[in-house]
Amino acid sequence: ARWPRVMGRPILLDAWERPITSLVIALCSGVWYFLNSKGLGYEEVGVSYAKVVRDREYWRCLTASFSHISPLHLLFNMSSLWSLGVVEQMRGRGEGWGS
């Protein structure tokens, strides 16, 4: 049985129906916390032509995708990601992609 769509629905139920979205949000939040606790900024993990191509630091392409500069930056990006997670949540009901 599906939970009814009502306001005030526990967020854990939505997270359970959006496992990939929830995992990416947890990963980004964990990376943000780690970078801030170590005092690392965009200069140490971000993408720049000089660092990626000339210095061959290809790992920066991946770390830049999961790093965020400020709490506000993280909040807005994760909010957008959560909104897009509705597509994942619709999976299996004939409403989303790949149905």
PyRosetta script that sets phi, psi and omega in degrees:
from pyrosetta import init, pose_from_sequence

init()
pose = pose_from_sequence("ARWPRVMGRPILLDAWERPITSLVIALCSGVWYFLNSKGLGYEEVGVSYAKVVRDREYWRCLTASFSHISPLHLLFNMSSLWSLGVVEQMRGRGEGWGS")
pose.set_psi(1, 137.3)
pose.set_omega(1, 179.0)
pose.set_phi(2, -86.9)
pose.set_psi(2, 148.1)
pose.set_omega(2, 174.9)
pose.set_phi(3, -73.0)
pose.set_psi(3, 142.2)
pose.set_omega(3, 178.8)
pose.set_phi(4, -69.5)
pose.set_psi(4, 149.1)
pose.set_omega(4, 178.3)
pose.set_phi(5, -83.6)
pose.set_psi(5, 99.5)
pose.set_omega(5, 178.4)
pose.set_phi(6, -135.9)
pose.set_psi(6, 157.1)
pose.set_omega(6, 174.8)
pose.set_phi(7, -67.3)
pose.set_psi(7, 146.1)
pose.set_omega(7, 178.8)
pose.set_phi(8, 86.1)
pose.set_psi(8, 11.4)
pose.set_omega(8, 177.6)
pose.set_phi(9, -67.6)
pose.set_psi(9, 136.8)
pose.set_omega(9, -179.7)
pose.set_phi(10, -58.2)
pose.set_psi(10, 133.0)
pose.set_omega(10, -176.6)
pose.set_phi(11, -64.3)
pose.set_psi(11, -27.1)
pose.set_omega(11, 178.8)
pose.set_phi(12, -64.2)
pose.set_psi(12, -29.8)
pose.set_omega(12, 176.3)
pose.set_phi(13, -67.9)
pose.set_psi(13, -41.7)
pose.set_omega(13, 175.8)
pose.set_phi(14, -64.6)
pose.set_psi(14, -41.8)
pose.set_omega(14, 179.8)
pose.set_phi(15, -62.0)
pose.set_psi(15, -37.1)
pose.set_omega(15, 178.9)
pose.set_phi(16, -64.4)
pose.set_psi(16, -34.2)
pose.set_omega(16, 179.9)
pose.set_phi(17, -85.8)
pose.set_psi(17, -5.8)
pose.set_omega(17, 177.8)
pose.set_phi(18, -126.8)
pose.set_psi(18, 62.8)
pose.set_omega(18, -172.6)
pose.set_phi(19, -64.7)
pose.set_psi(19, -38.3)
pose.set_omega(19, -178.8)
pose.set_phi(20, -70.9)
pose.set_psi(20, -45.0)
pose.set_omega(20, 177.6)
pose.set_phi(21, -59.2)
pose.set_psi(21, -45.0)
pose.set_omega(21, -180.0)
pose.set_phi(22, -63.1)
pose.set_psi(22, -39.1)
pose.set_omega(22, 179.0)
pose.set_phi(23, -65.1)
pose.set_psi(23, -44.1)
pose.set_omega(23, 179.4)
pose.set_phi(24, -64.9)
pose.set_psi(24, -40.3)
pose.set_omega(24, 177.9)
pose.set_phi(25, -63.7)
pose.set_psi(25, -43.2)
pose.set_omega(25, 177.9)
pose.set_phi(26, -63.5)
pose.set_psi(26, -41.2)
pose.set_omega(26, 179.2)
pose.set_phi(27, -63.6)
pose.set_psi(27, -47.8)
pose.set_omega(27, 179.6)
pose.set_phi(28, -63.0)
pose.set_psi(28, -40.5)
pose.set_omega(28, 179.1)
pose.set_phi(29, -66.4)
pose.set_psi(29, -40.4)
pose.set_omega(29, 177.5)
pose.set_phi(30, -64.9)
pose.set_psi(30, -41.9)
pose.set_omega(30, 177.7)
pose.set_phi(31, -63.7)
pose.set_psi(31, -43.5)
pose.set_omega(31, 178.7)
pose.set_phi(32, -60.1)
pose.set_psi(32, -45.7)
pose.set_omega(32, 179.8)
pose.set_phi(33, -62.3)
pose.set_psi(33, -44.1)
pose.set_omega(33, 179.8)
pose.set_phi(34, -61.6)
pose.set_psi(34, -48.0)
pose.set_omega(34, -178.8)
pose.set_phi(35, -61.5)
pose.set_psi(35, -42.9)
pose.set_omega(35, -179.8)
pose.set_phi(36, -69.6)
pose.set_psi(36, -36.9)
pose.set_omega(36, 179.4)
pose.set_phi(37, -68.7)
pose.set_psi(37, -26.3)
pose.set_omega(37, 178.6)
pose.set_phi(38, -94.1)
pose.set_psi(38, -3.9)
pose.set_omega(38, -179.8)
pose.set_phi(39, 72.9)
pose.set_psi(39, 24.2)
pose.set_omega(39, 179.6)
pose.set_phi(40, -89.9)
pose.set_psi(40, 144.7)
pose.set_omega(40, -180.0)
pose.set_phi(41, -122.1)
pose.set_psi(41, -169.9)
pose.set_omega(41, -177.2)
pose.set_phi(42, -62.1)
pose.set_psi(42, -31.7)
pose.set_omega(42, -180.0)
pose.set_phi(43, -59.2)
pose.set_psi(43, -35.2)
pose.set_omega(43, -177.6)
pose.set_phi(44, -82.8)
pose.set_psi(44, -24.9)
pose.set_omega(44, -175.6)
pose.set_phi(45, -126.2)
pose.set_psi(45, -9.8)
pose.set_omega(45, -174.1)
pose.set_phi(46, -78.7)
pose.set_psi(46, 173.6)
pose.set_omega(46, -178.6)
pose.set_phi(47, -95.3)
pose.set_psi(47, 132.5)
pose.set_omega(47, 169.0)
pose.set_phi(48, -146.3)
pose.set_psi(48, 149.0)
pose.set_omega(48, -178.1)
pose.set_phi(49, -55.7)
pose.set_psi(49, -45.8)
pose.set_omega(49, -177.2)
pose.set_phi(50, -60.7)
pose.set_psi(50, -43.9)
pose.set_omega(50, -176.5)
pose.set_phi(51, -74.6)
pose.set_psi(51, -40.7)
pose.set_omega(51, -176.6)
pose.set_phi(52, -77.2)
pose.set_psi(52, -51.9)
pose.set_omega(52, -172.9)
pose.set_phi(53, -83.1)
pose.set_psi(53, -54.4)
pose.set_omega(53, -176.4)
pose.set_phi(54, -71.5)
pose.set_psi(54, -42.4)
pose.set_omega(54, -178.0)
pose.set_phi(55, -90.7)
pose.set_psi(55, -2.7)
pose.set_omega(55, 178.4)
pose.set_phi(56, 56.0)
pose.set_psi(56, 41.5)
pose.set_omega(56, 176.8)
pose.set_phi(57, -97.8)
pose.set_psi(57, 70.6)
pose.set_omega(57, -173.9)
pose.set_phi(58, -66.9)
pose.set_psi(58, -23.3)
pose.set_omega(58, 178.9)
pose.set_phi(59, -59.9)
pose.set_psi(59, -22.6)
pose.set_omega(59, 179.9)
pose.set_phi(60, -63.2)
pose.set_psi(60, -28.1)
pose.set_omega(60, 178.4)
pose.set_phi(61, -62.8)
pose.set_psi(61, -35.3)
pose.set_omega(61, 179.6)
pose.set_phi(62, -82.2)
pose.set_psi(62, -46.5)
pose.set_omega(62, -176.7)
pose.set_phi(63, -65.3)
pose.set_psi(63, -33.3)
pose.set_omega(63, 179.0)
pose.set_phi(64, -65.7)
pose.set_psi(64, -27.4)
pose.set_omega(64, 179.7)
pose.set_phi(65, -69.8)
pose.set_psi(65, -27.6)
pose.set_omega(65, -176.0)
pose.set_phi(66, -106.6)
pose.set_psi(66, -4.4)
pose.set_omega(66, -178.0)
pose.set_phi(67, -98.1)
pose.set_psi(67, 148.7)
pose.set_omega(67, 179.6)
pose.set_phi(68, -135.6)
pose.set_psi(68, 144.4)
pose.set_omega(68, -172.2)
pose.set_phi(69, -76.6)
pose.set_psi(69, -45.2)
pose.set_omega(69, -174.5)
pose.set_phi(70, -131.8)
pose.set_psi(70, 165.8)
pose.set_omega(70, 176.3)
pose.set_phi(71, -60.3)
pose.set_psi(71, -35.8)
pose.set_omega(71, 178.9)
pose.set_phi(72, -66.7)
pose.set_psi(72, -42.2)
pose.set_omega(72, 176.3)
pose.set_phi(73, -58.9)
pose.set_psi(73, -46.9)
pose.set_omega(73, 178.3)
pose.set_phi(74, -62.0)
pose.set_psi(74, -46.3)
pose.set_omega(74, -178.1)
pose.set_phi(75, -60.0)
pose.set_psi(75, -48.1)
pose.set_omega(75, -179.0)
pose.set_phi(76, -66.5)
pose.set_psi(76, -42.0)
pose.set_omega(76, 179.8)
pose.set_phi(77, -66.9)
pose.set_psi(77, -40.8)
pose.set_omega(77, -179.3)
pose.set_phi(78, -72.3)
pose.set_psi(78, -30.9)
pose.set_omega(78, 175.1)
pose.set_phi(79, -65.0)
pose.set_psi(79, -43.0)
pose.set_omega(79, 176.9)
pose.set_phi(80, -64.4)
pose.set_psi(80, -43.2)
pose.set_omega(80, 178.7)
pose.set_phi(81, -61.7)
pose.set_psi(81, -43.0)
pose.set_omega(81, 178.9)
pose.set_phi(82, -60.7)
pose.set_psi(82, -40.9)
pose.set_omega(82, 178.8)
pose.set_phi(83, -63.8)
pose.set_psi(83, -39.1)
pose.set_omega(83, 177.5)
pose.set_phi(84, -70.8)
pose.set_psi(84, -20.5)
pose.set_omega(84, 178.9)
pose.set_phi(85, -64.8)
pose.set_psi(85, -12.2)
pose.set_omega(85, 177.0)
pose.set_phi(86, -59.5)
pose.set_psi(86, -35.3)
pose.set_omega(86, 178.7)
pose.set_phi(87, -62.5)
pose.set_psi(87, -42.8)
pose.set_omega(87, 177.2)
pose.set_phi(88, -64.6)
pose.set_psi(88, -38.9)
pose.set_omega(88, -178.7)
pose.set_phi(89, -65.9)
pose.set_psi(89, -31.1)
pose.set_omega(89, -179.4)
pose.set_phi(90, -78.3)
pose.set_psi(90, -10.6)
pose.set_omega(90, -179.6)
pose.set_phi(91, -53.2)
pose.set_psi(91, 134.5)
pose.set_omega(91, 177.9)
pose.set_phi(92, 90.3)
pose.set_psi(92, -6.4)
pose.set_omega(92, 179.3)
pose.set_phi(93, -108.1)
pose.set_psi(93, 6.3)
pose.set_omega(93, -179.6)
pose.set_phi(94, 75.6)
pose.set_psi(94, 15.6)
pose.set_omega(94, -176.2)
pose.set_phi(95, -112.2)
pose.set_psi(95, -24.7)
pose.set_omega(95, -173.4)
pose.set_phi(96, -99.9)
pose.set_psi(96, -170.2)
pose.set_omega(96, 177.8)
pose.set_phi(97, -69.0)
pose.set_psi(97, 148.3)
pose.set_omega(97, 174.9)
pose.set_phi(98, 72.2)
pose.set_psi(98, 19.1)
pose.set_omega(98, -178.2)
pose.set_phi(99, -87.5)
pose.dump_pdb("model.pdb")
